[in-house]
Amino acid sequence: MKRIDAADCVDYMWGDTDEYRLTLVVVPSGLAAQDPWRDDHDDRSVAVPHGDGSAWLTVRTRDDRLVAQAVFGAEGSVVRCDTITVMDAFRRQGIATRLYKLASAIFEAPVVPSALLIEDGPAFWQGRSQITA
């Protein structure tokens, strides 16, 4: 497990042909109340265990249309998804799976199902027990 010890933000082109822009923000657990990272990435809002940090991912098209957003928390030896939304026009293209794999790579640990499964969650996890990078 790779623990997040400091907040950081990285932007880069992402996807098979770099068709998307990914913004990745990592935040350690327990930020100080006055920490400016809390303005948009408040670790207190993450409902899954996140004692080793959280990762906030936003995917946009080159022309800045929102594609997907996800928040993952890590604790112990696993990562769990707190929230994930893929916009309707981009569903069924493997974007959610790629975000789960990216979260696994960030924390160097498998992503396992959380108790927060809603909407398409049960179908997504059917036949899987974990997702790794």
C-alpha positions as CSV (number, residue, x, y, z in Angstrom):
1,M,0.0,0.0,0.0
2,K,1.3,3.4,-0.9
3,R,0.2,6.0,1.6
4,I,-0.5,9.5,0.5
5,D,1.6,11.8,2.8
6,A,1.0,15.2,1.0
7,A,-1.6,16.7,-1.2
8,D,-0.8,17.0,-4.9
9,C,-2.4,17.7,-8.3
10,V,-1.4,16.4,-11.7
11,D,-3.0,17.1,-15.1
12,Y,-2.2,14.9,-18.1
13,M,-3.7,13.5,-21.3
14,W,-5.3,10.1,-20.8
15,G,-6.9,7.4,-22.9
16,D,-5.8,5.1,-25.7
17,T,-5.2,8.1,-28.0
18,D,-4.8,10.8,-25.3
19,E,-8.4,11.9,-26.1
20,Y,-9.1,12.9,-22.5
21,R,-7.6,15.2,-19.9
22,L,-7.3,13.7,-16.5
23,T,-6.9,15.7,-13.4
24,L,-5.7,13.7,-10.4
25,V,-5.7,15.1,-6.9
26,V,-4.3,13.0,-4.0
27,V,-5.0,14.1,-0.5
28,P,-3.7,12.6,2.8
29,S,-6.1,11.7,5.5
30,G,-6.6,14.3,8.3
31,L,-5.9,17.6,6.6
32,A,-5.8,20.6,8.9
33,A,-9.1,22.4,9.1
34,Q,-7.6,25.5,7.4
35,D,-5.8,23.6,4.7
36,P,-6.7,25.1,1.3
37,W,-7.0,21.6,-0.3
38,R,-10.1,21.2,1.8
39,D,-11.9,23.8,-0.4
40,D,-12.5,21.3,-3.2
41,H,-11.1,18.0,-1.9
42,D,-12.3,17.6,1.7
43,D,-11.2,14.2,3.0
44,R,-13.9,14.4,5.6
45,S,-16.5,13.9,2.9
46,V,-15.1,10.5,1.8
47,A,-17.4,7.9,3.3
48,V,-15.2,4.8,2.6
49,P,-12.2,4.1,4.8
50,H,-9.4,6.4,3.8
51,G,-6.8,6.4,6.5
52,D,-4.0,6.1,3.9
53,G,-5.4,8.9,1.7
54,S,-7.9,9.6,-1.0
55,A,-7.7,10.2,-4.8
56,W,-10.0,12.5,-6.7
57,L,-10.1,11.9,-10.5
58,T,-11.8,14.1,-13.1
59,V,-11.9,13.2,-16.8
60,R,-12.8,15.8,-19.4
61,T,-12.7,15.8,-23.2
62,R,-10.2,18.1,-25.0
63,D,-13.0,20.6,-25.4
64,D,-13.6,20.5,-21.6
65,R,-16.8,18.4,-21.5
66,L,-17.1,16.4,-18.3
67,V,-16.6,12.7,-18.9
68,A,-16.3,11.1,-15.5
69,Q,-15.5,11.9,-11.8
70,A,-14.5,9.5,-9.1
71,V,-13.2,9.5,-5.5
72,F,-11.3,6.6,-4.0
73,G,-10.2,6.0,-0.4
74,A,-7.4,3.7,0.7
75,E,-6.8,2.1,4.1
76,G,-5.0,-1.0,5.2
77,S,-4.2,-3.0,2.2
78,V,-7.2,-2.1,-0.1
79,V,-8.8,0.7,-2.0
80,R,-12.5,1.4,-2.2
81,C,-14.5,3.6,-4.5
82,D,-16.4,6.4,-2.6
83,T,-18.2,7.8,-5.7
84,I,-18.0,7.4,-9.4
85,T,-20.0,9.0,-12.2
86,V,-19.6,8.5,-15.9
87,M,-21.7,10.8,-18.0
88,D,-24.3,9.0,-20.2
89,A,-22.6,9.7,-23.5
90,F,-19.4,8.0,-22.3
91,R,-20.8,4.9,-20.6
92,R,-20.0,1.4,-21.8
93,Q,-16.5,2.5,-23.0
94,G,-14.4,1.0,-20.2
95,I,-13.8,4.4,-18.5
96,A,-15.0,3.3,-15.1
97,T,-12.8,0.2,-15.2
98,R,-9.8,2.3,-16.3
99,L,-10.4,4.7,-13.4
100,Y,-10.5,1.7,-11.0
101,K,-7.2,0.4,-12.4
102,L,-5.7,3.9,-12.1
103,A,-6.7,4.0,-8.4
104,S,-5.2,0.6,-7.9
105,A,-1.9,1.9,-9.4
106,I,-1.9,5.1,-7.4
107,F,-2.2,3.3,-4.1
108,E,-0.4,0.1,-5.2
109,A,-3.2,-2.0,-3.9
110,P,-6.3,-3.7,-5.2
111,V,-9.7,-1.9,-5.4
112,V,-12.4,-4.0,-3.7
113,P,-16.2,-3.4,-3.6
114,S,-17.4,-0.9,-1.0
115,A,-20.7,-1.1,0.8
116,L,-21.8,2.0,-1.1
117,L,-22.8,0.2,-4.3
118,I,-25.7,2.0,-6.1
119,E,-27.2,2.1,-9.6
120,D,-24.8,0.1,-11.8
121,G,-22.5,-1.0,-9.0
122,P,-23.7,-4.5,-8.5
123,A,-23.6,-5.2,-12.3
124,F,-20.1,-3.7,-12.5
125,W,-18.8,-5.9,-9.7
126,Q,-20.6,-9.1,-10.8
127,G,-18.0,-11.8,-11.2
128,R,-15.2,-9.7,-9.7
129,S,-13.7,-9.6,-6.2
130,Q,-11.0,-7.0,-6.9
131,I,-9.5,-4.8,-9.6
132,T,-5.8,-4.3,-9.9
133,A,-3.6,-2.1,-12.1
